């Protein structure tokens, strides 16, 4: 049955979180005027989360026999869904009652809007932001805008580089045009990649501050750590994938000095934290496995879009510095 919005939740061992997430969806003000379906894709959980999900009559459950990663699970949900828009949620997110309504209203403002990111607040520190839209810069760094800043900040809608796939809405018609999430990424940076592809094709990614949610963060991956050998290695690999996949050869050549400097700085930072070997392993894996990702074909009609992206890659360095300084 066709609906307006398909909510898609990848789940792995989320028994402590999934009920709160689902309960917050079922009380959305949006349900008063729009149709919505809920799809949970479980990646072979070993806890009781599947039993909990099955108690919700109106939730479509897809059970995988193996854990194939965030990207494949999200793609399964998108392919199963019927909504004009796909709203992706992590299982450790609880959404405000008006969350869906504000995302829906924003993405409907223009058919050139590919995605809209929400205002993510730290679940256990509700005076602090977790994410207010993501950016990517010429050094090859993806970063969360507003991370750790006060919730009173970042209160204006605006264009961003990327929507966080942990709590954001996407236009299905654009998926049909540019493809789904790249499963070679497995997890991490895949949302920057797909948002980048949208920008290449002339679409925009937006931020909506009225769409508020509360995010625990890394609740069911890497034991909830901010850093872990797995996360550092796979993120480093995926940084290579993002640049190689989305930048035409000439842009890669021009940007290569900045990318090399960016990777070196990251290596030194992770070396200091005790993850130098993991970061190096990820970079090496990225170069060795470039054949796993399909490069975005260059089309002359998108030349202007590439130019604008390059400008923003430079500007986003300043945004990163300002974000870190807290101004």
Number of C-alpha atoms within 10 A of each C-alpha: 6 12 14 14 25 26 24 28 28 25 30 24 20 25 21 16 19 24 19 15 21 21 13 17 22 14 14 17 16 21 14 9 8 12 13 22 20 19 22 25 23 24 22 16 18 11 13 12 19 24 10 14 21 12 10 13 7 12 15 18 17 18 16 14 10 10 15 14 18 25 22 22 26 25 19 19 25 23 10 14 23 18 20 15 26 25 28 22 25 26 29 25 26 27 26 18 18 18 24 26 19 20 27 20 12 21 24 14 9 11 12 16 21 27 30 31 33 29 26 30 28 20 18 11 15 14 13 19 25 25 25 28 29 23 22 26 24 23 23 23 20 20 19 19 21 26 21 18 20 16 21 9 14 19 13 9 16 14 15 22 24 31 31 28 26 22 29 28 30 26 21 21 13 20 18 9 11 15 14 19 23 19 18 18 24 18 19 20 25 25 21 23 23 24 26 25 21 24 21 25 19 17 19 23 25 25 29 25 21 19 24 23 22 22 28 20 19 14 19 19 15 13 10 12 12 11 15 15 17 15 19 22 23 22 23 27 26 25 24 21 26 24 22 20 19 21 21 16 12 9 15 16 12 10 18 16 12 16 21 13 14 16 20 14 13 19 20 14 14 18 15 10 10 13 20 19 15 21 27 21 17 24 22 15 17 24 13 11 13 17 11 13 16 13 16 14 10 14 11 9 11 13 13 13 16 22 13 13 20 17 13 19 21 14 14 23 18 13 18 20 11 13 18 14 8 13 10
